[in-house]
Amino acid sequence: MKEPRSIILAVVSAKNDFANQIVLKLARDADPSGKRTLGIITKPDTLAAGSESETMFVSLAKNQNVEFRLGWHILKNMDMEKGQWTLKQRDAEEQEFFSQGIWKDLPSLLVGIGSLRTRLSKVLLSQIATELPSLIREIEDKTDHYRTRLRRLGEPRITIDEQKSYLLNISQSF
C-alpha cells in the first residue's frame, strides 16, 4: 500500500460498520489524498432493506462519506450456502440484486463484477501511463549509478591469471 505506484483496493464488508474497518485507516495512511485508492463494498445483500445502514453504504458508494478519487464499487458475493453455481449464475444473481431496491438508483458502472473488470482495466492503464515516464527515469538513474560503481572497480579480470596478477600488484603496492 505504501508503494506510490500501487493502486489500493480498500475492501469493506457491508456486514460491519465501515467506520470500524481498519482497511480505511490503512488506505488513508498510505494514500492521504485518496488519489490511488478504489473502495470496494462487498456483501450489500446482508443489509436490511430500508435500514440506516443500507443508506449509509449507498452514500459511501456515491463517494460521499469516505471520498476516494477513484470512487467506490459494490459487489454482491455469491451465497456459498446455495451450493454449486456457475459464474454465469453468479453474474445473473448479482445483476438481479442491483436492479431492485435502493441499489437500482446507483449508476451501473459502480456495481457488479463486470463493470469492475472494465473499471480496473481503465484505472490500471491510466496508472501505467502516468507512472511509466518516472519509472523509466528511475531505471535510467539506477543504471547510471551502478555503471559508475562498476567503472570504479576498474577493468574486469575474467581469467584466473588476470585475477592473480591484479592481486599480486595490490600486494606489491601495499
N, C-alpha and C positions, 0 to 999 in steps of 0.2 A: 504494500500500500504506500510505502514511503517513496518508492521509485517514481520520480516525477513524470516518467514516460508511460506509466501504467494507467489503465482505466480501472477504476474501482467499482465493483458491483456490490452495493450495500444491500444485502438481502434481509428483509424483516418479515416476520411472520405475523399475520393478522390475528393469530391466536393470543398474542400478548400485546400490551400497550406499546406502541412504537417508541414512546419516550423512555421506556425502560430497557430498550435493546441496545447493548453495548456497541454493536456494529456502527451505529450512527455517530457515537462519540469517536470511535477509532477512525472512521472515514473523515470526520471533521478535523481531527488532529493531523491526519496525513494530508488532507486537502482542504485547508481552511476556507478557501473561496468556493469550493464545490464545483470547480470547473471541469474536473475529470471524473466525477462520481455520478453513476447512474443508480438510482434506488430501485429495488425490486421488491414488490409486495407479493407474498405467497399466502395461500390458504384463505382467500376472501370469502369462500363458501362457509367458513366456520363462524362468521359473524351473523348475529341475529338481524334479520331484515328489519329496517327501520330504526335500528338502535343508534345510540350516540356514537358507539364505536365504529359502526359502519360508515356513518357520516364523516367521522374523523379520518378514516382510511381513504375515503373518496377525496377528501380535502388534501390529504397527503399526496395522493396520486395526481392531483391537479397542481402539485408543486407549490402549495400554499403554506403548509406548516413548516416543513424542512425543505428548504429550497436548494436544488442542485441544478447547475447549468444544463446538465444532460437530462434532467427531469426524473420521472418515475415511470415504472411499468408494473402491471399487475398480471400475475399468472395464477391459474387455478390448477392445483395439483390433482392428479387422479386419485380417487379413493381406493386405497390398497385393499380395503375390505371387500371390494367388488370382485376380487379375484383377477383372472387373466383379462387383459384388454390389449387392443392394438393401438398404435399411435393415431390411426385414423379415428378410432372411437374416442380416444383421449381428446383429440382436437375438436371433434364434434360436440362432446360434452362441455368443453371449455367455451366454445362459441355460443352454445345454447345458454350457458350460465351468464355470460356477459351481454346477452341480448335481452335481459329482463331486469326488473327492479331498478335500483339506483345506478347500477353498473351500465345500463344501456345508454345513459347520457354522456358517458365518457367517450372521447374520440377513439376510434378503432385502433389508431396507432399506439395507444397507451395500454392496450390489453391483449393478452393471448401470446402464445409461443411463436406463432407465425410472424406477427409483426415485430416481436422481439428479435427474431433472427435478422430480419431486414434492418431493424434499427441498429443492432450491434454491428452489422456489416458496415453501415454508414459511419458509425462512431469510430470504428477501428480504422477505416480508410482515411477519415479525417485526421485521426491521431497520427497515423503513419505519415501522411502528407505534411502535417505540422512539425513533427519531430525529426523526420528524415534529414533535413539540412543540418540541424545541430548534431545529430548522431554522426553524420559524415565528417563534420568538423572535428568532433571529439575523437573519432578514429584516426583522422589525419594527424591531429596533435599528438596523440599517444604513439603513433607510428614514428613521427619525427623525434619524439622524446627517446624512444627505445633505439632508434637508429643512431642517435647521438651517443647514447650509452654504449652501444655496440662498437662505434668507431673509437671510443676512448679505450677500449680493450686492445686495440691495435690490430695488426694483421692476423688473420686466422692461422692457427697452427694445426693443420689437419693430420699430418703423419706423425708417427712416434718420434722420428728423428727431428722433426721441426719442434716438437714439444720438448724433447731433451735439450736441444740447442738453446731454446728460449730459457729454460730453467737454469742451464749452465751459465748463460750470460747474466741472469739475475743474480745467481750466487757469486759470480766473479765480481760483479759491480758492488755487491754487498761487502 
